[in-house]
């Protein structure tokens, strides 16, 4: 989801974190807002959004290239390349009030085709077989996790608990969907089977609100962004906050903080792992 009010001057840093060296590297500095890098399956490109448009940039560094998304020119930070690298899914704010609907188009650019029948719908995950999407959606005043077939059929609600359920993403084996939920108070990381059963709380932080779990392609680790308790309400995921990127083994365990940064909303809303699971991309900010 996006945040409308922006400061007059922001600098965005597209960065890479290497798990082996525990070092972060700035690939490119932008004198404006960019968000949510998404690594292409072939490892060659990073895809991100800025001012409603979608761009790709060589993962080794270089100049961004605009992806032609046709009439979808109000895209937010919920966008993903399909597992086979052929398609691009975006959440495009298709109505004046800014509520997004999910569309799919050719990864190289083309005419978007609407997938979700209702709005708002905030894309977060693509099934490993490429046949379904998972997303957070508001239906009748409640924000929950849904899945839908790529052809727009069989929209299915997976969560029904009170409070916000968001950030759903498929595990690489296709057996689970990871998500974040505030059903026990603070925002925590959860996991469930793809039919919504066996919903299991994974993190139990008492001083953090945790968002957007991203599972590494090798299925071994999960990274997520955490806000300090008290910096915002559990249902909020604001930009321009001091946050942490944390990591946890796929089978649970004690979370470890990898990075402390000025970021939040837009840092990594969608899965940004490199295909070899050795690095992930993220965005940090500086207010000038």
Backbone as CSV, one residue per row, in Angstrom:
resi,resn,N_x,N_y,N_z,CA_x,CA_y,CA_z,C_x,C_y,C_z
1,UNK,0.834,-1.184,0.000,0.000,0.000,0.000,0.871,1.236,0.000
2,UNK,0.341,2.312,-0.510,1.159,3.496,-0.666,0.793,4.582,0.323
3,UNK,1.612,5.548,0.390,1.464,6.655,1.321,1.511,7.932,0.504
4,UNK,0.495,8.801,0.638,0.336,9.905,-0.295,1.187,11.122,0.046
5,UNK,1.204,11.529,1.327,1.917,12.747,1.705,3.421,12.521,1.672
6,UNK,4.127,13.344,0.900,5.565,13.188,0.762,6.273,14.488,1.121
7,UNK,7.469,14.395,1.701,8.253,15.599,1.959,8.708,16.220,0.645
8,UNK,9.159,17.460,0.722,9.565,18.150,-0.495,10.789,17.515,-1.137
9,UNK,11.690,16.976,-0.322,12.935,16.433,-0.864,13.293,15.129,-0.180
10,UNK,13.403,14.069,-0.964,13.811,12.775,-0.437,14.848,12.162,-1.378
11,UNK,15.835,11.523,-0.807,16.802,10.750,-1.575,16.585,9.280,-1.262
12,UNK,16.500,8.452,-2.302,16.308,7.013,-2.152,17.592,6.288,-2.526
13,UNK,17.923,5.261,-1.762,19.109,4.461,-2.019,18.685,3.021,-2.302
14,UNK,18.948,2.559,-3.510,18.705,1.166,-3.859,19.931,0.369,-3.420
15,UNK,19.730,-0.542,-2.465,20.844,-1.231,-1.842,20.722,-2.746,-1.950
16,UNK,21.862,-3.404,-1.768,21.944,-4.862,-1.742,22.587,-5.277,-0.420
17,UNK,22.032,-6.298,0.214,22.660,-6.871,1.398,23.137,-8.281,1.067
18,UNK,24.402,-8.557,1.381,25.008,-9.862,1.116,25.061,-10.654,2.417
19,UNK,24.426,-11.833,2.434,24.366,-12.624,3.663,25.718,-13.197,4.068
20,UNK,26.567,-13.462,3.106,27.866,-14.055,3.433,28.797,-13.048,4.080
21,UNK,28.822,-11.828,3.559,29.733,-10.806,4.077,29.077,-9.915,5.136
22,UNK,27.739,-10.005,5.238,26.977,-9.135,6.149,27.194,-7.657,5.840
23,UNK,27.352,-7.350,4.555,27.587,-5.976,4.139,26.487,-5.496,3.199
24,UNK,26.188,-4.203,3.295,25.230,-3.571,2.400,25.975,-2.689,1.409
25,UNK,25.513,-2.700,0.159,26.145,-1.947,-0.918,25.102,-1.112,-1.624
26,UNK,25.362,0.168,-1.819,24.450,1.038,-2.557,24.684,0.843,-4.059
27,UNK,23.643,0.404,-4.767,23.733,0.257,-6.221,23.529,1.585,-6.928
28,UNK,22.567,2.363,-6.432,22.285,3.641,-7.084,21.556,4.565,-6.122
29,UNK,21.851,5.837,-6.237,21.202,6.882,-5.446,20.256,7.658,-6.349
30,UNK,19.045,7.881,-5.879,18.024,8.583,-6.656,17.591,9.838,-5.905
31,UNK,17.535,10.981,-6.569,17.109,12.216,-5.912,15.585,12.343,-5.844
32,UNK,14.900,11.245,-5.704,13.441,11.204,-5.625,13.044,9.855,-5.038
33,UNK,11.763,9.654,-4.834,11.269,8.441,-4.192,11.220,7.266,-5.166
34,UNK,11.867,6.170,-4.799,11.652,4.879,-5.456,11.307,3.877,-4.361
35,UNK,10.718,2.741,-4.766,10.280,1.778,-3.769,10.371,0.341,-4.287
36,UNK,10.428,-0.576,-3.334,10.094,-1.993,-3.498,10.817,-2.718,-4.638
37,UNK,12.119,-2.915,-4.540,12.819,-3.677,-5.579,12.382,-5.138,-5.610
38,UNK,12.248,-5.659,-6.794,11.822,-7.042,-7.046,12.823,-7.654,-8.017
39,UNK,13.567,-8.673,-7.591,14.611,-9.286,-8.416,13.978,-10.207,-9.455
40,UNK,14.388,-10.086,-10.707,13.853,-10.982,-11.733,14.443,-12.387,-11.570
41,UNK,13.698,-13.430,-11.970,14.149,-14.802,-11.765,15.483,-15.151,-12.417
42,UNK,15.851,-14.451,-13.489,17.128,-14.733,-14.143,18.290,-14.014,-13.468
43,UNK,18.007,-13.213,-12.465,19.049,-12.526,-11.707,19.625,-11.301,-12.372
44,UNK,19.080,-10.911,-13.518,19.685,-9.828,-14.304,19.171,-8.433,-13.940
45,UNK,17.937,-8.362,-13.430,17.299,-7.053,-13.252,16.688,-6.896,-11.868
46,UNK,16.600,-5.639,-11.455,15.800,-5.252,-10.307,14.673,-4.368,-10.810
47,UNK,13.451,-4.675,-10.400,12.268,-3.934,-10.821,11.768,-3.118,-9.636
48,UNK,11.456,-1.841,-9.850,10.964,-0.998,-8.765,9.952,-0.004,-9.313
49,UNK,9.281,0.706,-8.414,8.291,1.701,-8.824,8.711,3.095,-8.393
50,UNK,8.249,4.080,-9.140,8.470,5.478,-8.796,7.407,6.323,-9.482
51,UNK,6.728,7.143,-8.705,5.722,8.075,-9.214,4.715,7.383,-10.132
52,UNK,4.253,6.216,-9.739,3.202,5.522,-10.460,3.652,4.664,-11.616
53,UNK,4.947,4.701,-11.932,5.473,3.932,-13.058,6.407,2.831,-12.578
54,UNK,6.654,1.859,-13.445,7.501,0.710,-13.107,8.776,0.758,-13.955
55,UNK,9.899,0.540,-13.302,11.207,0.579,-13.966,11.978,-0.709,-13.675
56,UNK,12.951,-0.994,-14.534,13.896,-2.059,-14.262,15.304,-1.505,-14.421
57,UNK,16.224,-2.060,-13.640,17.610,-1.614,-13.662,18.505,-2.829,-13.566
58,UNK,19.632,-2.873,-14.264,20.536,-4.017,-14.139,20.912,-4.261,-12.685
59,UNK,20.862,-5.509,-12.271,21.167,-5.852,-10.882,22.618,-5.572,-10.533
60,UNK,23.459,-5.424,-11.543,24.860,-5.098,-11.324,25.084,-3.593,-11.238
61,UNK,24.001,-2.820,-11.445,24.100,-1.367,-11.462,23.933,-0.832,-12.870
62,UNK,23.560,0.414,-12.975,23.348,1.004,-14.298,22.176,1.945,-14.279
63,UNK,21.652,2.240,-15.455,20.574,3.201,-15.575,19.211,2.500,-15.651
64,UNK,18.219,3.051,-14.990,16.876,2.472,-15.034,16.254,2.583,-16.422
65,UNK,15.395,1.622,-16.727,14.644,1.629,-17.978,13.158,1.531,-17.648
66,UNK,12.362,2.374,-18.275,10.924,2.355,-18.047,10.294,1.121,-18.680
67,UNK,9.425,0.445,-17.938,8.608,-0.630,-18.488,7.260,-0.038,-18.868
68,UNK,6.853,-0.212,-20.104,5.597,0.363,-20.594,4.420,-0.426,-20.019
69,UNK,3.723,0.173,-19.052,2.569,-0.496,-18.439,1.250,0.050,-18.970
70,UNK,1.291,0.718,-20.113,0.065,1.185,-20.752,-0.698,2.166,-19.882
71,UNK,-2.008,1.928,-19.748,-2.847,2.840,-18.963,-2.579,2.727,-17.465
72,UNK,-1.862,1.690,-17.038,-1.571,1.506,-15.611,-0.405,2.407,-15.215
73,UNK,-0.700,3.680,-15.038,0.328,4.665,-14.733,0.220,5.218,-13.315
74,UNK,-0.521,4.499,-12.482,-0.637,4.861,-11.063,-0.359,3.620,-10.221
75,UNK,0.750,2.971,-10.524,1.130,1.740,-9.826,1.765,2.071,-8.474
76,UNK,1.497,1.255,-7.484,2.113,1.459,-6.176,3.256,0.465,-5.982
77,UNK,3.648,0.233,-4.736,4.821,-0.607,-4.473,4.493,-2.090,-4.340
78,UNK,3.349,-2.505,-4.857,2.960,-3.919,-4.855,3.022,-4.442,-6.288
79,UNK,4.186,-4.905,-6.705,4.396,-5.375,-8.074,5.337,-6.579,-8.045
80,UNK,5.165,-7.495,-8.972,5.968,-8.722,-8.984,6.163,-9.253,-10.403
81,UNK,7.344,-9.789,-10.649,7.609,-10.546,-11.870,7.222,-12.002,-11.613
82,UNK,6.607,-12.648,-12.595,6.178,-14.034,-12.438,7.371,-14.967,-12.293
83,UNK,7.180,-16.159,-11.713,8.288,-17.097,-11.514,9.029,-17.472,-12.795
84,UNK,8.331,-17.462,-13.934,9.002,-17.782,-15.197,9.585,-16.548,-15.882
85,UNK,9.402,-15.379,-15.272,9.967,-14.147,-15.799,9.223,-13.534,-16.963
86,UNK,8.067,-14.095,-17.327,7.381,-13.643,-18.531,6.333,-12.561,-18.287
87,UNK,5.822,-12.473,-17.071,4.732,-11.555,-16.786,5.087,-10.598,-15.651
88,UNK,4.423,-9.477,-15.636,4.529,-8.492,-14.574,3.138,-8.246,-14.018
89,UNK,2.987,-8.372,-12.709,1.719,-8.054,-12.051,1.894,-6.761,-11.265
90,UNK,0.902,-5.888,-11.334,0.971,-4.592,-10.647,-0.338,-4.312,-9.927
91,UNK,-0.244,-3.505,-8.890,-1.435,-2.938,-8.266,-1.545,-1.504,-8.762
92,UNK,-2.521,-1.261,-9.630,-2.706,0.047,-10.271,-3.927,0.728,-9.658
93,UNK,-3.743,1.964,-9.229,-4.838,2.726,-8.635,-5.764,3.191,-9.757
94,UNK,-6.758,2.377,-10.025,-7.562,2.559,-11.234,-8.731,3.510,-11.065
95,UNK,-8.983,3.972,-9.836,-10.063,4.929,-9.625,-9.504,6.192,-8.982
96,UNK,-10.175,7.331,-9.140,-9.656,8.604,-8.622,-9.359,8.593,-7.125
97,UNK,-10.130,7.823,-6.334,-9.896,7.806,-4.899,-8.660,7.004,-4.509
98,UNK,-7.975,6.425,-5.501,-6.682,5.800,-5.240,-6.740,4.369,-4.775
99,UNK,-7.858,3.684,-4.985,-7.939,2.281,-4.575,-7.444,1.382,-5.701
100,UNK,-6.455,0.523,-5.434,-5.829,-0.250,-6.510,-6.539,-1.563,-6.850
101,UNK,-6.364,-1.961,-8.071,-6.791,-3.264,-8.576,-5.563,-3.935,-9.176
102,UNK,-5.528,-5.254,-9.149,-4.377,-5.984,-9.667,-4.545,-6.257,-11.162
103,UNK,-3.493,-5.954,-11.912,-3.445,-6.188,-13.353,-2.188,-6.996,-13.684
104,UNK,-2.221,-7.699,-14.794,-1.081,-8.478,-15.279,-0.799,-8.093,-16.729
105,UNK,0.488,-8.002,-17.066,0.894,-7.688,-18.424,2.215,-8.369,-18.744
106,UNK,2.654,-8.273,-19.980,3.938,-8.828,-20.379,5.059,-8.143,-19.600
107,UNK,6.032,-8.913,-19.161,7.118,-8.359,-18.351,7.925,-7.309,-19.096
108,UNK,7.935,-7.370,-20.426,8.657,-6.385,-21.218,7.816,-5.147,-21.512
109,UNK,6.543,-5.196,-21.093,5.636,-4.090,-21.355,4.473,-4.535,-22.220
110,UNK,3.341,-3.876,-22.050,2.185,-4.255,-22.848,0.907,-3.721,-22.241
111,UNK,-0.217,-4.262,-22.671,-1.525,-3.834,-22.193,-1.930,-4.626,-20.961
112,UNK,-2.210,-3.977,-19.841,-2.580,-4.688,-18.619,-3.958,-5.345,-18.727
113,UNK,-4.065,-6.500,-18.122,-5.336,-7.227,-18.048,-5.736,-7.333,-16.581
114,UNK,-6.969,-6.948,-16.273,-7.427,-6.941,-14.886,-7.599,-8.367,-14.358
115,UNK,-7.138,-8.584,-13.122,-7.247,-9.901,-12.493,-8.280,-9.887,-11.368
116,UNK,-8.108,-9.017,-10.385,-9.038,-8.997,-9.257,-10.329,-8.281,-9.638
117,UNK,-11.468,-8.885,-9.306,-12.751,-8.297,-9.690,-13.145,-7.121,-8.824
118,UNK,-12.582,-7.032,-7.621,-12.951,-5.989,-6.679,-11.719,-5.216,-6.250
119,UNK,-11.955,-4.092,-5.579,-10.852,-3.280,-5.090,-11.245,-2.709,-3.733
120,UNK,-10.246,-2.311,-2.928,-8.822,-2.350,-3.239,-8.212,-3.734,-3.077
121,UNK,-7.186,-4.009,-3.860,-6.444,-5.270,-3.805,-4.965,-4.953,-3.920
122,UNK,-4.184,-5.380,-2.926,-2.760,-5.060,-2.853,-1.940,-6.342,-3.044
123,UNK,-1.322,-6.466,-4.198,-0.571,-7.660,-4.562,0.638,-7.882,-3.649
124,UNK,0.901,-9.151,-3.309,2.107,-9.462,-2.536,2.803,-10.759,-2.953
125,UNK,2.096,-11.729,-3.500,2.765,-12.990,-3.800,2.261,-13.668,-5.054
126,UNK,3.163,-14.400,-5.691,2.854,-15.175,-6.893,3.150,-16.636,-6.564
127,UNK,2.225,-17.536,-6.864,2.447,-18.957,-6.575,3.617,-19.482,-7.406
128,UNK,4.374,-20.445,-6.881,5.545,-20.959,-7.601,5.226,-21.507,-8.989
129,UNK,4.013,-22.034,-9.175,3.649,-22.559,-10.493,3.123,-21.475,-11.424
130,UNK,3.049,-20.229,-10.929,2.627,-19.105,-11.754,1.145,-19.022,-12.020
131,UNK,0.335,-19.870,-11.374,-1.081,-19.942,-11.700,-1.986,-19.120,-10.796
132,UNK,-1.445,-18.605,-9.690,-2.291,-17.890,-8.735,-1.529,-16.735,-8.097
133,UNK,-2.280,-15.781,-7.551,-1.726,-14.650,-6.828,-2.298,-14.630,-5.421
134,UNK,-1.543,-14.078,-4.485,-2.072,-13.836,-3.153,-1.882,-12.366,-2.826
135,UNK,-2.811,-11.809,-2.068,-2.847,-10.366,-1.869,-3.672,-10.017,-0.640
136,UNK,-3.523,-8.790,-0.200,-4.337,-8.230,0.867,-5.451,-7.424,0.210
137,UNK,-6.668,-7.588,0.690,-7.790,-6.890,0.064,-8.817,-6.467,1.101
138,UNK,-9.475,-5.352,0.815,-10.546,-4.863,1.673,-11.871,-5.241,1.036
139,UNK,-12.578,-6.109,1.706,-13.906,-6.507,1.270,-14.863,-6.281,2.448
140,UNK,-15.829,-5.429,2.272,-16.811,-5.135,3.316,-16.177,-4.588,4.583
141,UNK,-15.135,-3.750,4.399,-14.540,-3.068,5.536,-13.519,-3.856,6.320
142,UNK,-13.144,-5.055,5.863,-12.172,-5.882,6.567,-10.998,-6.203,5.641
143,UNK,-9.784,-6.011,6.163,-8.573,-6.272,5.385,-8.075,-7.678,5.666
144,UNK,-8.113,-8.530,4.658,-7.728,-9.927,4.835,-6.889,-10.425,3.670
145,UNK,-6.373,-11.638,3.838,-5.549,-12.281,2.823,-6.435,-13.105,1.886
146,UNK,-6.188,-12.955,0.597,-6.949,-13.665,-0.428,-5.992,-14.333,-1.421
147,UNK,-6.525,-15.292,-2.151,-5.856,-15.830,-3.332,-6.828,-15.770,-4.500
148,UNK,-6.267,-15.796,-5.704,-7.101,-15.785,-6.906,-6.316,-16.439,-8.030
149,UNK,-7.021,-17.111,-8.918,-6.371,-17.657,-10.107,-5.950,-16.521,-11.029
150,UNK,-4.927,-16.759,-11.813,-4.390,-15.717,-12.689,-5.423,-15.244,-13.707
151,UNK,-6.397,-16.094,-14.048,-7.431,-15.695,-15.001,-8.580,-14.943,-14.334
152,UNK,-8.430,-14.625,-13.029,-9.434,-13.841,-12.325,-10.554,-14.642,-11.693
153,UNK,-10.454,-15.954,-11.711,-11.491,-16.800,-11.115,-11.097,-17.255,-9.716
154,UNK,-12.123,-17.637,-8.963,-11.958,-18.281,-7.660,-11.229,-17.403,-6.633
155,UNK,-11.680,-16.170,-6.456,-11.149,-15.363,-5.355,-11.554,-16.013,-4.038
156,UNK,-10.554,-16.285,-3.192,-10.781,-17.026,-1.950,-10.220,-16.276,-0.757
157,UNK,-11.038,-16.063,0.246,-10.599,-15.401,1.480,-9.972,-16.444,2.401
158,UNK,-8.760,-16.155,2.877,-8.033,-17.114,3.712,-8.002,-16.738,5.187
159,UNK,-8.081,-15.459,5.513,-8.075,-15.035,6.911,-9.405,-14.370,7.245
160,UNK,-9.851,-14.576,8.472,-11.144,-14.025,8.906,-11.054,-13.370,10.274
161,UNK,-9.852,-13.319,10.856,-9.712,-12.756,12.191,-9.843,-11.241,12.176
162,UNK,-10.259,-10.685,13.292,-10.419,-9.240,13.404,-9.052,-8.566,13.366
163,UNK,-8.984,-7.416,12.733,-7.715,-6.711,12.602,-7.073,-6.982,11.256
164,UNK,-6.027,-6.240,10.959,-5.383,-6.300,9.654,-4.566,-7.569,9.455
165,UNK,-4.777,-8.227,8.329,-3.948,-9.346,7.863,-3.399,-8.923,6.508
166,UNK,-2.075,-8.978,6.323,-1.461,-8.330,5.170,-0.193,-9.078,4.753
167,UNK,0.415,-8.624,3.654,1.730,-9.092,3.226,1.861,-10.562,2.886
168,UNK,0.859,-11.202,2.276,0.961,-12.641,2.024,1.949,-12.996,0.923
169,UNK,2.639,-14.106,1.106,3.627,-14.555,0.120,3.751,-16.072,0.175
170,UNK,3.780,-16.708,-0.987,3.909,-18.164,-1.059,5.322,-18.605,-0.681
171,UNK,5.415,-19.749,-0.025,6.716,-20.384,0.169,7.144,-21.013,-1.153
172,UNK,8.445,-21.195,-1.376,8.923,-21.725,-2.665,8.371,-23.109,-3.012
173,UNK,8.021,-23.897,-2.001,7.467,-25.223,-2.280,5.966,-25.186,-2.551
174,UNK,5.363,-24.007,-2.427,3.952,-23.856,-2.722,3.010,-24.401,-1.675
175,UNK,3.530,-24.809,-0.523,2.692,-25.423,0.507,2.115,-24.424,1.497
176,UNK,2.793,-23.292,1.647,2.393,-22.332,2.667,2.281,-20.925,2.097
177,UNK,1.540,-20.099,2.816,1.535,-18.657,2.612,1.952,-18.013,3.928
178,UNK,2.989,-17.200,3.856,3.433,-16.417,4.999,2.759,-15.056,4.923
179,UNK,2.475,-14.459,6.080,1.809,-13.162,6.091,2.062,-12.491,7.435
180,UNK,1.598,-11.251,7.577,1.681,-10.588,8.867,0.275,-10.274,9.368
181,UNK,0.096,-10.395,10.673,-1.231,-10.246,11.262,-1.121,-9.643,12.651
182,UNK,-2.128,-8.841,13.021,-2.155,-8.226,14.341,-3.212,-8.879,15.229
183,UNK,-3.551,-10.126,14.921,-4.634,-10.768,15.664,-4.285,-11.056,17.122
184,UNK,-2.995,-10.990,17.484,-2.617,-11.184,18.890,-2.125,-9.882,19.519
185,UNK,-2.389,-8.755,18.882,-1.997,-7.463,19.436,-1.066,-6.706,18.522
186,UNK,0.254,-6.846,18.737,1.220,-6.251,17.833,1.212,-6.994,16.500
187,UNK,1.729,-6.347,15.457,1.846,-7.018,14.166,2.949,-8.064,14.250
188,UNK,2.627,-9.308,13.882,3.567,-10.412,13.956,3.582,-11.174,12.633
189,UNK,4.618,-11.988,12.447,4.727,-12.845,11.262,3.995,-14.158,11.525
190,UNK,3.207,-14.589,10.554,2.427,-15.825,10.643,2.663,-16.673,9.393
191,UNK,2.199,-17.905,9.477,2.256,-18.833,8.346,0.998,-19.685,8.351
192,UNK,0.524,-20.035,7.156,-0.636,-20.921,7.045,-0.501,-21.756,5.781
193,UNK,-1.266,-22.804,5.698,-1.328,-23.562,4.453,-2.081,-22.739,3.409
194,UNK,-1.896,-23.081,2.150,-2.451,-22.255,1.077,-3.982,-22.278,1.026
195,UNK,-4.606,-23.172,1.785,-6.069,-23.158,1.872,-6.548,-22.377,3.083
196,UNK,-5.607,-21.756,3.823,-5.953,-20.950,4.986,-5.946,-21.700,6.295
197,UNK,-5.703,-22.985,6.253,-5.707,-23.790,7.475,-4.358,-23.717,8.192
198,UNK,-4.351,-24.180,9.430,-3.144,-24.264,10.264,-2.419,-22.921,10.371
199,UNK,-3.154,-21.878,10.693,-2.536,-20.564,10.873,-1.695,-20.575,12.143
200,UNK,-0.409,-20.269,11.968,0.571,-20.420,13.045,1.383,-19.147,13.213
201,UNK,1.448,-18.634,14.437,2.254,-17.447,14.705,3.726,-17.832,14.758
202,UNK,4.570,-17.044,14.072,5.998,-17.346,13.972,6.836,-16.434,14.868
203,UNK,6.570,-15.137,14.863,7.323,-14.210,15.719,6.472,-13.805,16.917
204,UNK,7.161,-13.515,18.018,6.473,-13.170,19.265,7.133,-11.949,19.914
205,UNK,7.555,-11.005,19.076,8.208,-9.805,19.599,7.254,-9.003,20.474
206,UNK,7.751,-8.505,21.582,6.952,-7.674,22.476,7.257,-6.194,22.312
207,UNK,8.280,-5.856,21.506,8.676,-4.462,21.338,8.795,-4.050,19.878
208,UNK,8.239,-4.869,18.957,8.319,-4.563,17.532,7.022,-4.943,16.831
209,UNK,6.742,-4.231,15.738,5.677,-4.609,14.816,6.336,-5.092,13.529
210,UNK,6.059,-6.318,13.119,6.782,-6.983,12.031,5.908,-7.124,10.786
211,UNK,6.503,-6.814,9.632,5.766,-6.741,8.368,6.512,-7.450,7.234
212,UNK,5.745,-7.894,6.264,6.215,-8.325,4.942,7.292,-9.410,4.979
213,UNK,6.938,-10.631,5.381,7.902,-11.731,5.345,8.225,-12.136,3.913
214,UNK,9.527,-12.257,3.613,9.982,-12.659,2.279,10.852,-13.903,2.416
215,UNK,10.436,-14.974,1.762,11.101,-16.263,1.887,12.160,-16.395,0.806
216,UNK,13.354,-16.826,1.189,14.435,-16.992,0.216,14.086,-18.113,-0.765
217,UNK,14.536,-18.014,-2.024,14.211,-19.030,-3.032,14.612,-20.443,-2.642
218,UNK,15.674,-20.586,-1.827,16.073,-21.927,-1.399,15.250,-22.430,-0.218
219,UNK,14.312,-21.612,0.251,13.402,-22.021,1.306,14.019,-22.127,2.684
220,UNK,15.142,-21.474,2.914,15.838,-21.618,4.193,15.614,-20.462,5.164
221,UNK,15.416,-19.244,4.642,15.340,-18.073,5.506,14.181,-17.160,5.135
222,UNK,13.776,-16.367,6.105,12.736,-15.364,5.903,13.257,-14.031,6.430
223,UNK,13.175,-12.985,5.619,13.513,-11.648,6.083,12.239,-10.817,6.139
224,UNK,12.216,-9.857,7.046,11.053,-8.993,7.189,11.490,-7.668,7.788
225,UNK,10.608,-6.680,7.713,10.913,-5.355,8.246,10.171,-5.171,9.563
226,UNK,10.843,-4.595,10.549,10.257,-4.427,11.879,10.335,-2.968,12.314
227,UNK,9.206,-2.474,12.831,9.112,-1.134,13.393,9.188,-1.204,14.917
228,UNK,9.704,-0.175,15.535,9.734,-0.109,16.990,8.321,0.097,17.526
229,UNK,7.993,-0.623,18.573,6.711,-0.436,19.233,6.619,1.002,19.739
230,UNK,5.515,1.654,19.471,5.329,3.029,19.897,5.599,4.048,18.819
231,UNK,6.347,3.643,17.776,6.605,4.566,16.661,5.376,4.736,15.779
232,UNK,4.485,3.765,15.834,3.259,3.802,15.055,2.292,2.783,15.644
233,UNK,1.075,2.798,15.157,0.091,1.811,15.586,0.359,0.476,14.892
234,UNK,-0.029,-0.647,15.498,0.262,-1.950,14.890,-0.233,-2.108,13.460
235,UNK,-1.331,-1.429,13.110,-1.867,-1.581,11.755,-1.183,-0.668,10.750
236,UNK,-0.267,0.206,11.192,0.383,1.156,10.300,1.739,0.629,9.833
237,UNK,2.099,0.934,8.595,3.452,0.661,8.100,3.905,1.875,7.300
238,UNK,4.351,2.861,8.048,4.644,4.172,7.485,6.039,4.245,6.894
239,UNK,6.223,5.209,6.015,7.522,5.499,5.436,8.268,6.479,6.347
240,UNK,9.589,6.543,6.163,10.454,7.475,6.876,10.441,7.220,8.390
241,UNK,10.726,5.983,8.731,10.843,5.556,10.116,12.154,4.795,10.295
242,UNK,12.669,4.806,11.514,13.824,3.963,11.829,13.330,2.537,12.021
243,UNK,13.781,1.647,11.149,13.304,0.262,11.141,14.489,-0.701,11.109
244,UNK,14.170,-1.978,11.224,15.168,-3.032,11.114,14.733,-4.019,10.043
245,UNK,15.690,-4.592,9.338,15.431,-5.785,8.535,15.962,-6.959,9.333
246,UNK,15.068,-7.915,9.620,15.419,-9.039,10.472,15.327,-10.337,9.685
247,UNK,15.993,-11.366,10.161,15.997,-12.668,9.485,15.666,-13.758,10.497
248,UNK,14.961,-14.773,10.030,14.593,-15.905,10.865,14.658,-17.168,10.010
249,UNK,15.112,-18.290,10.564,15.104,-19.541,9.798,13.684,-19.938,9.429
250,UNK,13.520,-20.623,8.319,12.194,-20.984,7.823,11.424,-21.845,8.820
251,UNK,12.141,-22.628,9.623,11.474,-23.499,10.590,11.360,-22.853,11.965
252,UNK,11.571,-21.542,12.031,11.417,-20.827,13.289,12.735,-20.656,14.019
253,UNK,12.685,-19.965,15.136,13.889,-19.695,15.899,13.950,-18.237,16.290
254,UNK,15.063,-17.840,16.865,15.219,-16.466,17.332,15.558,-15.537,16.171
255,UNK,14.756,-14.495,15.953,15.072,-13.536,14.881,16.375,-12.795,15.159
256,UNK,17.053,-12.434,14.091,18.315,-11.698,14.182,18.203,-10.435,13.325
257,UNK,18.645,-9.324,13.858,18.631,-8.078,13.101,19.838,-8.016,12.180
258,UNK,19.577,-7.834,10.886,20.645,-7.718,9.890,21.033,-6.272,9.642
259,UNK,20.036,-5.386,9.576,20.263,-4.002,9.178,19.368,-3.083,10.003
260,UNK,19.897,-1.962,10.410,19.103,-0.862,10.931,19.152,0.259,9.895
261,UNK,17.997,0.824,9.553,17.961,1.804,8.473,16.802,2.757,8.646
262,UNK,16.834,3.834,7.886,15.738,4.787,7.800,14.926,4.396,6.581
263,UNK,13.756,3.843,6.814,12.975,3.304,5.699,11.545,3.068,6.104
264,UNK,11.088,1.818,5.942,9.709,1.462,6.275,8.920,1.145,5.032
265,UNK,7.792,1.825,4.865,6.980,1.637,3.668,7.840,1.883,2.433
266,UNK,7.872,0.901,1.533,8.676,1.029,0.321,10.055,0.413,0.415
267,UNK,10.485,0.020,1.625,11.814,-0.588,1.776,11.894,-1.911,1.047
268,UNK,10.972,-2.806,1.326,10.810,-3.998,0.485,9.445,-4.630,0.715
269,UNK,8.459,-4.089,0.014,7.088,-4.584,0.130,6.889,-5.935,-0.538
270,UNK,7.692,-6.224,-1.542,7.579,-7.500,-2.255,8.906,-8.259,-2.147
271,UNK,8.865,-9.543,-2.480,10.056,-10.376,-2.340,11.210,-9.831,-3.182
272,UNK,12.337,-9.591,-2.527,13.472,-8.977,-3.211,14.742,-9.807,-3.095
273,UNK,14.601,-11.105,-2.840,15.750,-12.004,-2.785,16.345,-12.210,-4.181
274,UNK,17.651,-12.341,-4.247,18.296,-12.777,-5.482,17.963,-14.247,-5.714
275,UNK,17.950,-14.705,-6.952,17.588,-16.094,-7.238,18.469,-17.123,-6.529
276,UNK,19.746,-16.772,-6.235,20.637,-17.715,-5.560,20.540,-17.655,-4.039
277,UNK,19.640,-16.813,-3.524,19.381,-16.690,-2.079,20.566,-16.144,-1.284
278,UNK,21.525,-15.547,-1.963,22.704,-15.027,-1.286,22.592,-13.548,-0.928
279,UNK,21.660,-12.840,-1.578,21.503,-11.410,-1.373,20.025,-11.042,-1.418
280,UNK,19.709,-9.882,-0.901,18.393,-9.300,-1.137,18.552,-7.796,-1.327
281,UNK,17.602,-7.215,-2.038,17.621,-5.783,-2.319,16.634,-5.066,-1.411
282,UNK,16.893,-3.800,-1.170,15.988,-2.995,-0.360,16.237,-1.522,-0.666
283,UNK,15.350,-0.669,-0.157,15.491,0.763,-0.352,15.529,1.449,1.008
284,UNK,16.477,2.363,1.183,16.524,3.233,2.346,16.359,4.678,1.885
285,UNK,16.067,5.567,2.816,15.762,6.947,2.460,16.593,7.937,3.272
286,UNK,16.671,9.142,2.738,17.224,10.280,3.473,16.368,11.503,3.153
287,UNK,15.939,12.207,4.184,15.191,13.432,3.977,16.155,14.601,3.966
288,UNK,16.122,15.379,2.895,17.067,16.486,2.715,16.418,17.829,3.015
